[in-house]
Amino acid sequence: TGSKPDISREKSAELYEKAKNYFPGGVNSPVRAFKSVYGTPLFIQKGDGCFVWDADGNQFIDFCASWGPLILGHNNAKVREKVTEVMQNGMSFGAPTALENELAELIIKNNRFVEKIRFTSSGTEAVMSAIRLARGYTGRDKIIKFEGCYHGHTDSLLVKAGSGLVTFGETSSAGVPKSFAQETIVLPLNDTEALKQAFDQFKDQVAAVIIEGIPANNGLLMQDAAYIEFLQGICKENNALLIFDEVITGFRLGFEGAAAHYGVKPDIVTYGKIIGGGLPVGMYGASAEIMGHISPDGGVYQAGTLSGNPVAMAAGIAQLTELLRSGFYKDLNNKTSEFAESIQRFATARNYKIKVFYIGSIFWIAFTDKDKIQTAADIDHNSMEKFKVMHRELLNRGIYLGPSGYEVGFVSAAHTKIELEKAKRAIFDSLDVVFRN
Ligand code: PMP
């Protein structure tokens, strides 16, 4: 097998040219612009089950899943029907509706980690609000985040590590004041010494430590349970809050996300993506006591014109209801492990240096011979050239992965054995091209 001829991207290219007149880089979110892979971005026309179709009529088995929300696949009938039904009554009221109660009840009754919650319209907003809550609750300003974790585009979290093990962060985006970044301490993952030093150096100043449930925005950086337990312990000792950003892992690793996976109770949890069934919903939650600090009960202000939007709530209700069916996660996770492990076996047999990391229904194909990748620094940036080739070969074979080698893939309930077999074969052939050229 050799390289496949490129699929037609004529219509997509035309739409992209037009889009560039309207949007910076032709897109409304940067990674969509295909800057780190070949060709123009594909403009998607429709999705159904595990498939998407682009403007040129090419069909793909999709593992991007809108970057995670679509755990039931595209255009799920139950979600669509519920949304359509609720839409008949209007789109937004800016007043409470019963649907908010319904989604909240589904979550709180089936989740040991939150007693009270607030809905937002994105993951970014959820995290931004969680940080404000932690600061308001503790009366402290500094937060600790980890290199390699993404928490949305809120100012205080668009911060990268400075030089030295424990330093103030530096802004990683133009437009973020230095003084904001000074309140954020960035540490390497999987490093207990760095945590100890940071808490020593900034004694009684740290409001919270925020970490992704399983860091999944810069490869899949699996952390040891012992490290997460240490993290919880050191937060407790220092009266700092532990925030789990479960925007990806929430309702993905299981209904209760990474917190249940580790058996660690974070002080504040944030969710997004899956919770909205493909519509814009985020959420943060905590104990009733901590949430009591949110306005109008408490002094931490946070609001939203479209927060708890009925149509978005409807999508969330329909999707989460499906996830609560017995065996849902077991089936999905088994499918994913079989998929990931057979890719690994193929690569190992041919001596191709890749490692397929996976957990739940999240997977990441890393071009590496390391057995573990647990920190941002473990990732070999040159290996992304190999991803680029694989990405093009996969598109040409009808497989859609997110257009960056740092992004994880998602298996959904709509991927059947047949499509997963097909995808595997396409991946095998694409790896042959990557490693033989
Ligand atoms: N936190 C995490 C862990 C995320 O993965 C993301 C988005 N990829 C966000 C926060 C931000 O969510 P949103 O894009 O909905 O603002």
Residues whose N, C-alpha, C, O or C-beta is under 5 A from the ligand:
A	BS01	PMP	S122 G123 T124 E125 Y150 H151 G152 E212 D245 V247 I248 G272
